[in-house]
Amino acid sequence: MMAGAKSAPASSTETSVSPAASHITVLLHEAVDALNVRADGVYVDGTFGRGGHSRLILSRLGSQGRLIALDRDLAAIAHAKSISDTRFNIAHAHFSGMTEVLAELGVEAVDGILLDLGISSPQIDEGERGFSFRFDGPLDMRMDQSRGKTAAEWLATISEKQLVEVIRDYGEERFAKQVARAIVKEREDGHAITTTGQLAKIVAGAIHKVEPGQNPATRTFQALRIFVNQELEELSLVLPDCLRLLRERGRLAVISFHSLEDRIVKRFIQSEMDRDNLPAGLPVRAKDIPQPRLISVGKATKPSQAEVSANVRSRSAVLRVAERTSVQ
Ligand SMILES: C[S@@+](CC[C@H](N)C(=O)[O-])C[C@H]1O[C@@H](n2cnc3c(N)ncnc32)[C@H](O)[C@@H]1O
């Protein structure tokens, strides 16, 4: 589903960037600076959210520039439709489908791609979305509520073994077995788990040693969210697509919020850096023809102390940037 906006603003500047409603954009300037925005370039924001990064990118584009934004959340799409700018398109899509979205718009190559992973504050803070143990609401957790199974539907059918794996691998929860057992027992006792409050209570009852300052349900909720939204699969799929889509010297900037995501990004960039070019002294075969690859730009960037103080949700953010090389 695509929405192109109508009229272009006469001109826009950084000072005219309006704050993203109810979501404080993390590493705003660091991420957009990293893209090296060219006035006439074509850019992709794969995670529009409330548009904080998108608005800053737009403010740096000239009249020939272009920004294509994606989000899998319909509330984000509704918000994006308030941007009236002919240089801007928004698509309701998963970023793993970025190539198809761009193809539909006649775009084959871009100058920069931004991914600000994870969930937005409105998603967490609206109890109805079912992401948070802080509010009682339906146990949904889908970023894209137009498709897929809710967390409640998964919990009704998932095997205990798979549940242990999800909670252990995606939540890094050392009491994964106990939590999974408690969830399955609830099911066996004939009680469907349909609300966040119910799940938080079951998890709290299964964990006997709580980390200081952390709600016992934190890790289980993170695990289910990652699983329901296939977040790591999405990321693994989109990274090679980004490399294919970037023009020479085009930049990829990714902000991760936990070590599972960051590890995937870091390893992908590292594997690109380690990829051999032409083997010296050997006859050239088709598969040996040098391919463009990514090289890391600078070190990983974390939010400043001032940013973390102003927005505690930024505390675990890590920005990694890579640039596409030439084929030479
Ligand atoms: C952290 S927020 C982005 C905030 C945004 N940069 C801003 O400044 O307002 C992440 C957004 O990415 C979206 N998202 C996460 N994974 C996605 C995926 N695989 N495909 C498309 N959108 C995704 C979420 O729905 C959410 O709106």
The ligand as an SDF file (V2000), in Angstrom:
LIG
                    3D

 27 29  0  0  0  0  0  0  0  0999 V2000
   12.0950    2.8480   16.9340 C   0  0  0  0  0  0  0  0  0  0  0  0
   10.7200    3.1020   15.9080 S   0  0  0  0  0  0  0  0  0  0  0  0
   11.3080    4.2270   14.7100 C   0  0  0  0  0  0  0  0  0  0  0  0
   11.2080    5.6330   15.1450 C   0  0  0  0  0  0  0  0  0  0  0  0
   11.5510    6.6500   14.0820 C   0  0  0  0  0  0  0  0  0  0  0  0
   12.9220    6.5770   13.6520 N   0  0  0  0  0  0  0  0  0  0  0  0
   11.2480    8.0550   14.5530 C   0  0  0  0  0  0  0  0  0  0  0  0
   12.1520    8.8600   14.6680 O   0  0  0  0  0  0  0  0  0  0  0  0
   10.0700    8.3500   14.8160 O   0  0  0  0  0  0  0  0  0  0  0  0
   10.6560    1.6330   14.9950 C   0  0  0  0  0  0  0  0  0  0  0  0
    9.5530    1.5800   13.9730 C   0  0  0  0  0  0  0  0  0  0  0  0
    9.9260    0.5800   13.0510 O   0  0  0  0  0  0  0  0  0  0  0  0
    8.8150   -0.1980   12.7240 C   0  0  0  0  0  0  0  0  0  0  0  0
    9.3400   -1.5120   12.3660 N   0  0  0  0  0  0  0  0  0  0  0  0
   10.0130   -2.3800   13.1390 C   0  0  0  0  0  0  0  0  0  0  0  0
   10.3540   -3.4650   12.4450 N   0  0  0  0  0  0  0  0  0  0  0  0
    9.9140   -3.2650   11.1850 C   0  0  0  0  0  0  0  0  0  0  0  0
    9.9820   -4.0330    9.9820 C   0  0  0  0  0  0  0  0  0  0  0  0
   10.5560   -5.2290    9.9610 N   0  0  0  0  0  0  0  0  0  0  0  0
    9.4470   -3.5140    8.8680 N   0  0  0  0  0  0  0  0  0  0  0  0
    8.8470   -2.2840    8.8790 C   0  0  0  0  0  0  0  0  0  0  0  0
    8.7350   -1.5290    9.9880 N   0  0  0  0  0  0  0  0  0  0  0  0
    9.2760   -2.0110   11.1280 C   0  0  0  0  0  0  0  0  0  0  0  0
    7.9610   -0.2090   13.9520 C   0  0  0  0  0  0  0  0  0  0  0  0
    6.6180   -0.4410   13.6130 O   0  0  0  0  0  0  0  0  0  0  0  0
    8.1950    1.1910   14.5100 C   0  0  0  0  0  0  0  0  0  0  0  0
    7.2190    2.0720   14.0360 O   0  0  0  0  0  0  0  0  0  0  0  0
  1  2  1  0
  2  3  1  0
  2 10  1  0
  3  4  1  0
  4  5  1  0
  5  6  1  0
  5  7  1  0
  7  8  2  0
  7  9  1  0
 10 11  1  0
 11 12  1  0
 11 26  1  0
 12 13  1  0
 13 14  1  0
 13 24  1  0
 14 15  1  0
 14 23  1  0
 15 16  2  0
 16 17  1  0
 17 18  1  0
 17 23  2  0
 18 19  1  0
 18 20  2  0
 20 21  1  0
 21 22  2  0
 22 23  1  0
 24 25  1  0
 24 26  1  0
 26 27  1  0
M  CHG  2   2   1   9  -1
M  END
$$$$
